[in-house]
């Protein structure tokens, strides 16, 4: 994934990569909001859980 990201930045520049990141984040936030609405859960709680899971994945435990 890092190679892919670095390639995007090298070919298109940092501003393009920033737009890609912002767009992907918006899509994920919208998906979490849709899930929260469908399940009746709190979107902030779902986001917190996703962040914890992502951070735990950084240390190799998951």
N, CA, C and O atoms as a Tripos MOL2 file, in Angstrom:
@<TRIPOS>MOLECULE
protein
  248   247    62     0     0
PROTEIN
NO_CHARGES

@<TRIPOS>ATOM
      1 N           0.8210   -1.1880    0.0000 N.3       1 UNK1
      2 CA          0.0000    0.0000    0.0000 C.3       1 UNK1
      3 C           0.8680    1.2570    0.0000 C.2       1 UNK1
      4 O           0.5640    2.2370   -0.6810 O.2       1 UNK1
      5 N           1.9410    1.2120    0.7660 N.am      2 UNK2
      6 CA          2.8350    2.3770    0.7930 C.3       2 UNK2
      7 C           3.4520    2.6270   -0.5760 C.2       2 UNK2
      8 O           3.5960    3.7750   -0.9970 O.2       2 UNK2
      9 N           3.8180    1.5470   -1.2730 N.am      3 UNK3
     10 CA          4.3800    1.7080   -2.6160 C.3       3 UNK3
     11 C           3.3620    2.3460   -3.5560 C.2       3 UNK3
     12 O           3.6990    3.2140   -4.3610 O.2       3 UNK3
     13 N           2.1210    1.9040   -3.4400 N.am      4 UNK4
     14 CA          1.0560    2.4650   -4.2760 C.3       4 UNK4
     15 C           0.8810    3.9550   -3.9810 C.2       4 UNK4
     16 O           0.8100    4.7770   -4.8950 O.2       4 UNK4
     17 N           0.8140    4.2860   -2.6960 N.am      5 UNK5
     18 CA          0.6540    5.6910   -2.2980 C.3       5 UNK5
     19 C           1.8340    6.5320   -2.7630 C.2       5 UNK5
     20 O           1.6530    7.6290   -3.2910 O.2       5 UNK5
     21 N           3.0320    6.0190   -2.5680 N.am      6 UNK6
     22 CA          4.2170    6.7640   -2.9850 C.3       6 UNK6
     23 C           4.2340    6.9750   -4.4940 C.2       6 UNK6
     24 O           4.6450    8.0310   -4.9760 O.2       6 UNK6
     25 N           3.7820    5.9590   -5.2380 N.am      7 UNK7
     26 CA          3.7080    6.0910   -6.6870 C.3       7 UNK7
     27 C           2.7180    7.1600   -7.1090 C.2       7 UNK7
     28 O           2.9920    7.9460   -8.0160 O.2       7 UNK7
     29 N           1.5610    7.1890   -6.4490 N.am      8 UNK8
     30 CA          0.5770    8.2360   -6.7470 C.3       8 UNK8
     31 C           1.1640    9.6170   -6.5070 C.2       8 UNK8
     32 O           0.9980   10.5330   -7.3130 O.2       8 UNK8
     33 N           1.8460    9.7450   -5.3920 N.am      9 UNK9
     34 CA          2.4250   11.0480   -5.0560 C.3       9 UNK9
     35 C           3.5180   11.4280   -6.0480 C.2       9 UNK9
     36 O           3.6000   12.5780   -6.4800 O.2       9 UNK9
     37 N           4.3420   10.4740   -6.4020 N.am     10 UNK10
     38 CA          5.4460   10.7470   -7.3210 C.3      10 UNK10
     39 C           4.9120   11.1500   -8.7060 C.2      10 UNK10
     40 O           5.4230   12.0820   -9.3270 O.2      10 UNK10
     41 N           3.8860   10.4420   -9.1770 N.am     11 UNK11
     42 CA          3.3470   10.7170  -10.5100 C.3      11 UNK11
     43 C           2.4760   11.9700  -10.5600 C.2      11 UNK11
     44 O           2.4870   12.6900  -11.5590 O.2      11 UNK11
     45 N           1.7270   12.2350   -9.5020 N.am     12 UNK12
     46 CA          0.7080   13.2830   -9.5580 C.3      12 UNK12
     47 C           0.9230   14.4410   -8.5910 C.2      12 UNK12
     48 O           0.2470   15.4650   -8.6900 O.2      12 UNK12
     49 N           1.8520   14.2900   -7.6650 N.am     13 UNK13
     50 CA          2.1340   15.3540   -6.7120 C.3      13 UNK13
     51 C           1.3420   15.2210   -5.4170 C.2      13 UNK13
     52 O           0.3200   14.5380   -5.3550 O.2      13 UNK13
     53 N           1.8390   15.8850   -4.3990 N.am     14 UNK14
     54 CA          1.2260   15.8310   -3.0710 C.3      14 UNK14
     55 C          -0.2030   16.3730   -3.0460 C.2      14 UNK14
     56 O          -1.0560   15.7720   -2.3930 O.2      14 UNK14
     57 N          -0.5040   17.4850   -3.7290 N.am     15 UNK15
     58 CA         -1.8910   17.9800   -3.6930 C.3      15 UNK15
     59 C          -2.9040   16.9460   -4.1970 C.2      15 UNK15
     60 O          -4.0030   16.8430   -3.6530 O.2      15 UNK15
     61 N          -2.5430   16.1850   -5.2250 N.am     16 UNK16
     62 CA         -3.4350   15.1420   -5.7350 C.3      16 UNK16
     63 C          -3.6360   14.0620   -4.6850 C.2      16 UNK16
     64 O          -4.7610   13.6170   -4.4560 O.2      16 UNK16
     65 N          -2.5580   13.6390   -4.0480 N.am     17 UNK17
     66 CA         -2.6510   12.6070   -3.0170 C.3      17 UNK17
     67 C          -3.5250   13.0830   -1.8600 C.2      17 UNK17
     68 O          -4.3010   12.3020   -1.3100 O.2      17 UNK17
     69 N          -3.4090   14.3410   -1.4910 N.am     18 UNK18
     70 CA         -4.2570   14.8970   -0.4300 C.3      18 UNK18
     71 C          -5.7340   14.8200   -0.8120 C.2      18 UNK18
     72 O          -6.5730   14.4990    0.0300 O.2      18 UNK18
     73 N          -6.0570   15.1100   -2.0640 N.am     19 UNK19
     74 CA         -7.4460   15.0130   -2.5250 C.3      19 UNK19
     75 C          -7.9530   13.5730   -2.4820 C.2      19 UNK19
     76 O          -9.1070   13.3280   -2.1330 O.2      19 UNK19
     77 N          -7.0930   12.6280   -2.8340 N.am     20 UNK20
     78 CA         -7.4670   11.2110   -2.7730 C.3      20 UNK20
     79 C          -7.7860   10.8200   -1.3350 C.2      20 UNK20
     80 O          -8.7920   10.1590   -1.0770 O.2      20 UNK20
     81 N          -6.9380   11.2220   -0.4060 N.am     21 UNK21
     82 CA         -7.1380   10.8890    1.0070 C.3      21 UNK21
     83 C          -8.4330   11.5030    1.5310 C.2      21 UNK21
     84 O          -9.1990   10.8360    2.2260 O.2      21 UNK21
     85 N          -8.6780   12.7550    1.2050 N.am     22 UNK22
     86 CA         -9.9040   13.4210    1.6560 C.3      22 UNK22
     87 C         -11.1350   12.7290    1.0820 C.2      22 UNK22
     88 O         -12.1160   12.5150    1.7930 O.2      22 UNK22
     89 N         -11.0870   12.3810   -0.1920 N.am     23 UNK23
     90 CA        -12.2170   11.7070   -0.8340 C.3      23 UNK23
     91 C         -12.4840   10.3540   -0.2000 C.2      23 UNK23
     92 O         -13.6350   10.0120    0.0690 O.2      23 UNK23
     93 N         -11.4350    9.5830    0.0400 N.am     24 UNK24
     94 CA        -11.6120    8.2710    0.6770 C.3      24 UNK24
     95 C         -12.1650    8.4090    2.0900 C.2      24 UNK24
     96 O         -13.0140    7.6200    2.5050 O.2      24 UNK24
     97 N         -11.6890    9.4040    2.8260 N.am     25 UNK25
     98 CA        -12.1960    9.6150    4.1850 C.3      25 UNK25
     99 C         -13.6780    9.9610    4.1610 C.2      25 UNK25
    100 O         -14.4450    9.4650    4.9860 O.2      25 UNK25
    101 N         -14.0820   10.8020    3.2280 N.am     26 UNK26
    102 CA        -15.5030   11.1660    3.1220 C.3      26 UNK26
    103 C         -16.3650    9.9430    2.8360 C.2      26 UNK26
    104 O         -17.4390    9.7830    3.4150 O.2      26 UNK26
    105 N         -15.8910    9.0850    1.9430 N.am     27 UNK27
    106 CA        -16.6400    7.8680    1.6100 C.3      27 UNK27
    107 C         -16.7870    6.9870    2.8420 C.2      27 UNK27
    108 O         -17.8650    6.4520    3.0980 O.2      27 UNK27
    109 N         -15.7150    6.8340    3.6030 N.am     28 UNK28
    110 CA        -15.7660    5.9840    4.7970 C.3      28 UNK28
    111 C         -16.6530    6.5910    5.8830 C.2      28 UNK28
    112 O         -17.3970    5.8680    6.5460 O.2      28 UNK28
    113 N         -16.5830    7.8970    6.0700 N.am     29 UNK29
    114 CA        -17.4620    8.5430    7.0520 C.3      29 UNK29
    115 C         -18.9230    8.3860    6.6550 C.2      29 UNK29
    116 O         -19.7790    8.1370    7.5040 O.2      29 UNK29
    117 N         -19.2070    8.5330    5.3630 N.am     30 UNK30
    118 CA        -20.5800    8.3620    4.8770 C.3      30 UNK30
    119 C         -21.0490    6.9280    5.1100 C.2      30 UNK30
    120 O         -22.1930    6.7080    5.5080 O.2      30 UNK30
    121 N         -20.1810    5.9590    4.8650 N.am     31 UNK31
    122 CA        -20.5380    4.5550    5.0960 C.3      31 UNK31
    123 C         -20.8270    4.2960    6.5700 C.2      31 UNK31
    124 O         -21.7830    3.5960    6.9030 O.2      31 UNK31
    125 N         -20.0050    4.8580    7.4510 N.am     32 UNK32
    126 CA        -20.2470    4.7020    8.8860 C.3      32 UNK32
    127 C         -21.5610    5.3560    9.2930 C.2      32 UNK32
    128 O         -22.3040    4.8110   10.1090 O.2      32 UNK32
    129 N         -21.8450    6.5130    8.7310 N.am     33 UNK33
    130 CA        -23.0980    7.1950    9.0400 C.3      33 UNK33
    131 C         -24.2920    6.3790    8.5480 C.2      33 UNK33
    132 O         -25.2980    6.2620    9.2490 O.2      33 UNK33
    133 N         -24.1810    5.8170    7.3490 N.am     34 UNK34
    134 CA        -25.2520    4.9660    6.8200 C.3      34 UNK34
    135 C         -25.4560    3.7370    7.6990 C.2      34 UNK34
    136 O         -26.5920    3.3460    7.9690 O.2      34 UNK34
    137 N         -24.3610    3.1270    8.1450 N.am     35 UNK35
    138 CA        -24.4480    1.9600    9.0260 C.3      35 UNK35
    139 C         -25.1150    2.3330   10.3460 C.2      35 UNK35
    140 O         -25.9560    1.5930   10.8580 O.2      35 UNK35
    141 N         -24.7350    3.4760   10.8870 N.am     36 UNK36
    142 CA        -25.3270    3.9270   12.1490 C.3      36 UNK36
    143 C         -26.8280    4.1390   12.0000 C.2      36 UNK36
    144 O         -27.6050    3.7410   12.8680 O.2      36 UNK36
    145 N         -27.2280    4.7580   10.9140 N.am     37 UNK37
    146 CA        -28.6610    4.9850   10.6860 C.3      37 UNK37
    147 C         -29.4090    3.6600   10.5300 C.2      37 UNK37
    148 O         -30.5140    3.5040   11.0490 O.2      37 UNK37
    149 N         -28.8090    2.7160    9.8200 N.am     38 UNK38
    150 CA        -29.4710    1.4320    9.5640 C.3      38 UNK38
    151 C         -29.5810    0.5780   10.8170 C.2      38 UNK38
    152 O         -30.5410   -0.1760   10.9760 O.2      38 UNK38
    153 N         -28.6030    0.6940   11.7070 N.am     39 UNK39
    154 CA        -28.5810   -0.1600   12.8990 C.3      39 UNK39
    155 C         -29.0730    0.5430   14.1510 C.2      39 UNK39
    156 O         -29.3200   -0.0990   15.1720 O.2      39 UNK39
    157 N         -29.2170    1.8650   14.0770 N.am     40 UNK40
    158 CA        -29.6200    2.6210   15.2540 C.3      40 UNK40
    159 C         -28.4710    2.8990   16.2000 C.2      40 UNK40
    160 O         -28.6820    3.3980   17.3050 O.2      40 UNK40
    161 N         -27.2550    2.5820   15.7770 N.am     41 UNK41
    162 CA        -26.0770    2.8560   16.5960 C.3      41 UNK41
    163 C         -25.6480    4.3120   16.4400 C.2      41 UNK41
    164 O         -26.0790    5.0090   15.5210 O.2      41 UNK41
    165 N         -24.8010    4.7490   17.3480 N.am     42 UNK42
    166 CA        -24.2480    6.0950   17.3140 C.3      42 UNK42
    167 C         -23.0640    6.1170   16.3490 C.2      42 UNK42
    168 O         -22.1500    5.3030   16.4800 O.2      42 UNK42
    169 N         -23.0670    7.0380   15.3810 N.am     43 UNK43
    170 CA        -21.9810    7.0830   14.4050 C.3      43 UNK43
    171 C         -20.6400    7.4080   15.0640 C.2      43 UNK43
    172 O         -19.6020    6.9170   14.6210 O.2      43 UNK43
    173 N         -20.6480    8.2260   16.1120 N.am     44 UNK44
    174 CA        -19.3950    8.5420   16.8150 C.3      44 UNK44
    175 C         -18.8240    7.2960   17.4790 C.2      44 UNK44
    176 O         -17.6090    7.1000   17.4850 O.2      44 UNK44
    177 N         -19.6870    6.4530   18.0390 N.am     45 UNK45
    178 CA        -19.2210    5.2130   18.6660 C.3      45 UNK45
    179 C         -18.6430    4.2650   17.6190 C.2      45 UNK45
    180 O         -17.6330    3.6060   17.8620 O.2      45 UNK45
    181 N         -19.2880    4.2000   16.4540 N.am     46 UNK46
    182 CA        -18.7560    3.3540   15.3810 C.3      46 UNK46
    183 C         -17.4010    3.8610   14.9050 C.2      46 UNK46
    184 O         -16.4920    3.0700   14.6500 O.2      46 UNK46
    185 N         -17.2660    5.1760   14.7860 N.am     47 UNK47
    186 CA        -15.9920    5.7590   14.3770 C.3      47 UNK47
    187 C         -14.9180    5.4770   15.4180 C.2      47 UNK47
    188 O         -13.7930    5.1220   15.0640 O.2      47 UNK47
    189 N         -15.2460    5.6270   16.6890 N.am     48 UNK48
    190 CA        -14.2900    5.3220   17.7540 C.3      48 UNK48
    191 C         -13.8320    3.8700   17.6740 C.2      48 UNK48
    192 O         -12.6400    3.5850   17.7900 O.2      48 UNK48
    193 N         -14.7740    2.9520   17.4770 N.am     49 UNK49
    194 CA        -14.4310    1.5300   17.3920 C.3      49 UNK49
    195 C         -13.5300    1.2600   16.1910 C.2      49 UNK49
    196 O         -12.5830    0.4790   16.2880 O.2      49 UNK49
    197 N         -13.8190    1.8990   15.0660 N.am     50 UNK50
    198 CA        -12.9910    1.7140   13.8710 C.3      50 UNK50
    199 C         -11.5820    2.2580   14.0920 C.2      50 UNK50
    200 O         -10.6050    1.6520   13.6520 O.2      50 UNK50
    201 N         -11.4750    3.3940   14.7700 N.am     51 UNK51
    202 CA        -10.1600    3.9720   15.0460 C.3      51 UNK51
    203 C          -9.3490    3.0780   15.9710 C.2      51 UNK51
    204 O          -8.1560    2.8730   15.7490 O.2      51 UNK51
    205 N          -9.9860    2.5480   17.0010 N.am     52 UNK52
    206 CA         -9.2880    1.6520   17.9320 C.3      52 UNK52
    207 C          -8.8000    0.4150   17.1890 C.2      52 UNK52
    208 O          -7.6590   -0.0120   17.3680 O.2      52 UNK52
    209 N          -9.6620   -0.1590   16.3590 N.am     53 UNK53
    210 CA         -9.2770   -1.3500   15.6020 C.3      53 UNK53
    211 C          -8.1060   -1.0560   14.6680 C.2      53 UNK53
    212 O          -7.1850   -1.8640   14.5480 O.2      53 UNK53
    213 N          -8.1410    0.0960   14.0100 N.am     54 UNK54
    214 CA         -7.0500    0.4700   13.1110 C.3      54 UNK54
    215 C          -5.7460    0.6640   13.8770 C.2      54 UNK54
    216 O          -4.6890    0.2280   13.4210 O.2      54 UNK54
    217 N          -5.8130    1.3090   15.0280 N.am     55 UNK55
    218 CA         -4.6060    1.5280   15.8280 C.3      55 UNK55
    219 C          -4.0490    0.2200   16.3650 C.2      55 UNK55
    220 O          -2.8330    0.0300   16.4010 O.2      55 UNK55
    221 N          -4.9260   -0.6790   16.7820 N.am     56 UNK56
    222 CA         -4.4580   -1.9790   17.2600 C.3      56 UNK56
    223 C          -3.7890   -2.7540   16.1400 C.2      56 UNK56
    224 O          -2.8550   -3.5170   16.3850 O.2      56 UNK56
    225 N          -4.2550   -2.5680   14.9220 N.am     57 UNK57
    226 CA         -3.6540   -3.2410   13.7790 C.3      57 UNK57
    227 C          -2.2480   -2.7520   13.4810 C.2      57 UNK57
    228 O          -1.4640   -3.4690   12.8600 O.2      57 UNK57
    229 N          -1.9180   -1.5430   13.9120 N.am     58 UNK58
    230 CA         -0.5880   -0.9990   13.6630 C.3      58 UNK58
    231 C           0.4940   -1.7050   14.4610 C.2      58 UNK58
    232 O           1.6490   -1.7500   14.0390 O.2      58 UNK58
    233 N           0.1270   -2.2570   15.6140 N.am     59 UNK59
    234 CA          1.1500   -2.9100   16.4340 C.3      59 UNK59
    235 C           1.2740   -4.4000   16.1340 C.2      59 UNK59
    236 O           2.0270   -5.1070   16.8040 O.2      59 UNK59
    237 N           0.5400   -4.8830   15.1300 N.am     60 UNK60
    238 CA          0.6830   -6.2690   14.7050 C.3      60 UNK60
    239 C          -0.1240   -7.2690   15.4940 C.2      60 UNK60
    240 O           0.0150   -8.4710   15.2730 O.2      60 UNK60
    241 N          -0.9710   -6.8160   16.4160 N.am     61 UNK61
    242 CA         -1.7530   -7.7470   17.2220 C.3      61 UNK61
    243 C          -2.9750   -8.2720   16.4900 C.2      61 UNK61
    244 O          -3.5090   -9.3120   16.8760 O.2      61 UNK61
    245 N          -3.4410   -7.5920   15.4440 N.am     62 UNK62
    246 CA         -4.6300   -8.0920   14.7600 C.3      62 UNK62
    247 C          -4.3670   -8.3760   13.3130 C.2      62 UNK62
    248 O          -5.2690   -8.8050   12.5940 O.2      62 UNK62
@<TRIPOS>BOND
     1     1     2 1
     2     2     3 1
     3     3     4 2
     4     3     5 am
     5     5     6 1
     6     6     7 1
     7     7     8 2
     8     7     9 am
     9     9    10 1
    10    10    11 1
    11    11    12 2
    12    11    13 am
    13    13    14 1
    14    14    15 1
    15    15    16 2
    16    15    17 am
    17    17    18 1
    18    18    19 1
    19    19    20 2
    20    19    21 am
    21    21    22 1
    22    22    23 1
    23    23    24 2
    24    23    25 am
    25    25    26 1
    26    26    27 1
    27    27    28 2
    28    27    29 am
    29    29    30 1
    30    30    31 1
    31    31    32 2
    32    31    33 am
    33    33    34 1
    34    34    35 1
    35    35    36 2
    36    35    37 am
    37    37    38 1
    38    38    39 1
    39    39    40 2
    40    39    41 am
    41    41    42 1
    42    42    43 1
    43    43    44 2
    44    43    45 am
    45    45    46 1
    46    46    47 1
    47    47    48 2
    48    47    49 am
    49    49    50 1
    50    50    51 1
    51    51    52 2
    52    51    53 am
    53    53    54 1
    54    54    55 1
    55    55    56 2
    56    55    57 am
    57    57    58 1
    58    58    59 1
    59    59    60 2
    60    59    61 am
    61    61    62 1
    62    62    63 1
    63    63    64 2
    64    63    65 am
    65    65    66 1
    66    66    67 1
    67    67    68 2
    68    67    69 am
    69    69    70 1
    70    70    71 1
    71    71    72 2
    72    71    73 am
    73    73    74 1
    74    74    75 1
    75    75    76 2
    76    75    77 am
    77    77    78 1
    78    78    79 1
    79    79    80 2
    80    79    81 am
    81    81    82 1
    82    82    83 1
    83    83    84 2
    84    83    85 am
    85    85    86 1
    86    86    87 1
    87    87    88 2
    88    87    89 am
    89    89    90 1
    90    90    91 1
    91    91    92 2
    92    91    93 am
    93    93    94 1
    94    94    95 1
    95    95    96 2
    96    95    97 am
    97    97    98 1
    98    98    99 1
    99    99   100 2
   100    99   101 am
   101   101   102 1
   102   102   103 1
   103   103   104 2
   104   103   105 am
   105   105   106 1
   106   106   107 1
   107   107   108 2
   108   107   109 am
   109   109   110 1
   110   110   111 1
   111   111   112 2
   112   111   113 am
   113   113   114 1
   114   114   115 1
   115   115   116 2
   116   115   117 am
   117   117   118 1
   118   118   119 1
   119   119   120 2
   120   119   121 am
   121   121   122 1
   122   122   123 1
   123   123   124 2
   124   123   125 am
   125   125   126 1
   126   126   127 1
   127   127   128 2
   128   127   129 am
   129   129   130 1
   130   130   131 1
   131   131   132 2
   132   131   133 am
   133   133   134 1
   134   134   135 1
   135   135   136 2
   136   135   137 am
   137   137   138 1
   138   138   139 1
   139   139   140 2
   140   139   141 am
   141   141   142 1
   142   142   143 1
   143   143   144 2
   144   143   145 am
   145   145   146 1
   146   146   147 1
   147   147   148 2
   148   147   149 am
   149   149   150 1
   150   150   151 1
   151   151   152 2
   152   151   153 am
   153   153   154 1
   154   154   155 1
   155   155   156 2
   156   155   157 am
   157   157   158 1
   158   158   159 1
   159   159   160 2
   160   159   161 am
   161   161   162 1
   162   162   163 1
   163   163   164 2
   164   163   165 am
   165   165   166 1
   166   166   167 1
   167   167   168 2
   168   167   169 am
   169   169   170 1
   170   170   171 1
   171   171   172 2
   172   171   173 am
   173   173   174 1
   174   174   175 1
   175   175   176 2
   176   175   177 am
   177   177   178 1
   178   178   179 1
   179   179   180 2
   180   179   181 am
   181   181   182 1
   182   182   183 1
   183   183   184 2
   184   183   185 am
   185   185   186 1
   186   186   187 1
   187   187   188 2
   188   187   189 am
   189   189   190 1
   190   190   191 1
   191   191   192 2
   192   191   193 am
   193   193   194 1
   194   194   195 1
   195   195   196 2
   196   195   197 am
   197   197   198 1
   198   198   199 1
   199   199   200 2
   200   199   201 am
   201   201   202 1
   202   202   203 1
   203   203   204 2
   204   203   205 am
   205   205   206 1
   206   206   207 1
   207   207   208 2
   208   207   209 am
   209   209   210 1
   210   210   211 1
   211   211   212 2
   212   211   213 am
   213   213   214 1
   214   214   215 1
   215   215   216 2
   216   215   217 am
   217   217   218 1
   218   218   219 1
   219   219   220 2
   220   219   221 am
   221   221   222 1
   222   222   223 1
   223   223   224 2
   224   223   225 am
   225   225   226 1
   226   226   227 1
   227   227   228 2
   228   227   229 am
   229   229   230 1
   230   230   231 1
   231   231   232 2
   232   231   233 am
   233   233   234 1
   234   234   235 1
   235   235   236 2
   236   235   237 am
   237   237   238 1
   238   238   239 1
   239   239   240 2
   240   239   241 am
   241   241   242 1
   242   242   243 1
   243   243   244 2
   244   243   245 am
   245   245   246 1
   246   246   247 1
   247   247   248 2
@<TRIPOS>SUBSTRUCTURE
     1 UNK1         2 RESIDUE 1 A UNK
     2 UNK2         6 RESIDUE 1 A UNK
     3 UNK3        10 RESIDUE 1 A UNK
     4 UNK4        14 RESIDUE 1 A UNK
     5 UNK5        18 RESIDUE 1 A UNK
     6 UNK6        22 RESIDUE 1 A UNK
     7 UNK7        26 RESIDUE 1 A UNK
     8 UNK8        30 RESIDUE 1 A UNK
     9 UNK9        34 RESIDUE 1 A UNK
    10 UNK10       38 RESIDUE 1 A UNK
    11 UNK11       42 RESIDUE 1 A UNK
    12 UNK12       46 RESIDUE 1 A UNK
    13 UNK13       50 RESIDUE 1 A UNK
    14 UNK14       54 RESIDUE 1 A UNK
    15 UNK15       58 RESIDUE 1 A UNK
    16 UNK16       62 RESIDUE 1 A UNK
    17 UNK17       66 RESIDUE 1 A UNK
    18 UNK18       70 RESIDUE 1 A UNK
    19 UNK19       74 RESIDUE 1 A UNK
    20 UNK20       78 RESIDUE 1 A UNK
    21 UNK21       82 RESIDUE 1 A UNK
    22 UNK22       86 RESIDUE 1 A UNK
    23 UNK23       90 RESIDUE 1 A UNK
    24 UNK24       94 RESIDUE 1 A UNK
    25 UNK25       98 RESIDUE 1 A UNK
    26 UNK26      102 RESIDUE 1 A UNK
    27 UNK27      106 RESIDUE 1 A UNK
    28 UNK28      110 RESIDUE 1 A UNK
    29 UNK29      114 RESIDUE 1 A UNK
    30 UNK30      118 RESIDUE 1 A UNK
    31 UNK31      122 RESIDUE 1 A UNK
    32 UNK32      126 RESIDUE 1 A UNK
    33 UNK33      130 RESIDUE 1 A UNK
    34 UNK34      134 RESIDUE 1 A UNK
    35 UNK35      138 RESIDUE 1 A UNK
    36 UNK36      142 RESIDUE 1 A UNK
    37 UNK37      146 RESIDUE 1 A UNK
    38 UNK38      150 RESIDUE 1 A UNK
    39 UNK39      154 RESIDUE 1 A UNK
    40 UNK40      158 RESIDUE 1 A UNK
    41 UNK41      162 RESIDUE 1 A UNK
    42 UNK42      166 RESIDUE 1 A UNK
    43 UNK43      170 RESIDUE 1 A UNK
    44 UNK44      174 RESIDUE 1 A UNK
    45 UNK45      178 RESIDUE 1 A UNK
    46 UNK46      182 RESIDUE 1 A UNK
    47 UNK47      186 RESIDUE 1 A UNK
    48 UNK48      190 RESIDUE 1 A UNK
    49 UNK49      194 RESIDUE 1 A UNK
    50 UNK50      198 RESIDUE 1 A UNK
    51 UNK51      202 RESIDUE 1 A UNK
    52 UNK52      206 RESIDUE 1 A UNK
    53 UNK53      210 RESIDUE 1 A UNK
    54 UNK54      214 RESIDUE 1 A UNK
    55 UNK55      218 RESIDUE 1 A UNK
    56 UNK56      222 RESIDUE 1 A UNK
    57 UNK57      226 RESIDUE 1 A UNK
    58 UNK58      230 RESIDUE 1 A UNK
    59 UNK59      234 RESIDUE 1 A UNK
    60 UNK60      238 RESIDUE 1 A UNK
    61 UNK61      242 RESIDUE 1 A UNK
    62 UNK62      246 RESIDUE 1 A UNK
